[in-house]
Amino acid sequence: MSEQPLQSSDSSEDPKWLIEFESLANEQLGHGSSCEQIHPIIERWYNNLLEDEPPATRDSVWQAMACLATELLLDAPEEITDVLIDADDDVVALWIEHILLVGRALEIGLQKGDLDDL
């Protein structure tokens, strides 16, 4: 499997006027820890997510996430599986499913503009 950096959606779809603001944000975040600036926004969003219901999801999507969680667990590096060897496989798979669900909710939140403060 080739390692590729995570990328946002095709930047050619972004409006041209946004480039100036994105460049300014990247320049400002380069001075100091961007996590210090972004973390409070993500923390607030995550806490709100935990208080609400998970995003509406078709049964087939839930099943796909469960299968993906199993595949991720089976494909985990040996260093991780050695640590998890004593853990209940079902609990670990549910934890991975939760991570996938949060990732899906994050994508939905970004698309809806819930994190436009970033």
N, C-alpha and C positions, 0 to 999 in steps of 0.2 A: 504494500500500500504506500503510495507516494505521500510525503508530508507536504501539505500546502497550507499557507497561512489562511486564517479565517478572514473573509472579506465581506464587506457589506454588499448590498445589492449593486447592480451595475451602475457605476457613477455617471455613465452617459445619460441616465434617466434623471439625474439631479438637475435642478434649474441652475443656469450659469451664474446667477446673482448669489447663489449660496456659496460658491467657491471662496469668495472674500471672507465670509463669516467663518467658514470651516477652517481656512488657513489661520485666521486670527485665533480661533479656539485652540487649534493644534499648537500654535506658537506659545500661547499662554500656558497650556497644560505642560509644555516642555520645561517650564521653570518650576521645579518642586514636584511633589508627588501628585499625579493626577488622581490617584486613588483617594487621597485626602479630600479632593474636591468633589469627586463623583460618588464616593462611598455613601455619604449621608442620603443622597437622592435614591440610590439603589436600595439602601437599608429601609427607607421609608416605603418605597414601592413594594419590597419583599414582605414587610410586616403587614401591609394592606392586603397583599395576596394571601397571606396565611389566614387572615381574618375572613376572607370571602370564600365562596365556592370555587373550585377549580374551573378553568375555562370549559365551556360546553364542548364536548368531544364525542364524535361518533364512536360506536363500539369498535369499529374496524381500526380506528386510530389508537384506541386503548390497547387493542390486541397487538398492533404493530409496535407500540412502545414497549409492551411486555416482551415481545420477541427480540427487539433491539436491546433491551436491558440484559436479556439472557446472552445474546451474542457478545455484548460488551464484557460481561462477566467471564465468559469462556475465552475471550481474546485478551484478557487483562495480562499485563506482564507478570512473570513469575514472582517478582518481589511483592506485588500486591496480593496475588493469590496465596502466597505463603502466609501473609499476615491474616488473610481472611479465612484460612483453612479451618479454623475452629468455629467460625461464624456460621449461622444458619444460612444456607444458600438462598432460601426464600426471602429472608430479611434483607440480605445484600441486594438481591434482585429488586425488591420493593424500593430500597434506597436509590438504586440507579433509576428506576422508573420515576421516582419523585424528582430527581435531578432533571430528567428529560421533560417532565411536566412543567417544572419551573422554567426551563429553557424555552419551551413552547409558549408559556404565558409571557415570558420576556419578549419573545418575538411579536406576539399579539399586541402587547403593551407598546412596543416601539412603533408598530404599524398604526395603532390607534392614536398615537401622540401622547400617551401617558408619561413618557419619559423625555418630552421635548426640552425639559430643563437641562438635559445633558448638553 
